[in-house]
Amino acid sequence: MVRMQKRYNRNMLLPCIVQRRAVRSFKPEPVPRALIEELIRAGFFAPTARNRRPMEFIVVTDKRMQQAIHDALVPQDFVKEAP
């Protein structure tokens, strides 16, 4: 087993990693902007090759834009259904 630094709580971290699932069904309520910003900040801590951080996060809340993205993709209905 990989040895973890003491700052991590193994009992909390490992279940989160092992039990992670993709969710493609959404509640109709919008996601609070503060939560979106917090999740984006957390995303910057994801590991990247050579720590270059080549990621971009684009938040789309406009339903017309979600529909346009949906129409441009292979059928992926969850795109237009996201809050």
Sequence and secondary structure as in RCSB ss.txt:
>XXXX:A:sequence
MVRMQKRYNRNMLLPCIVQRRAVRSFKPEPVPRALIEELIRAGFFAPTARNRRPMEFIVVTDKRMQQAIHDALVP
QDFVKEAP
>XXXX:A:secstr
     TTS HHHHHHHHHT        SS   HHHHHHHHHHHTTS  GGG           HHHHHHHHHHSSS
 THHHH  
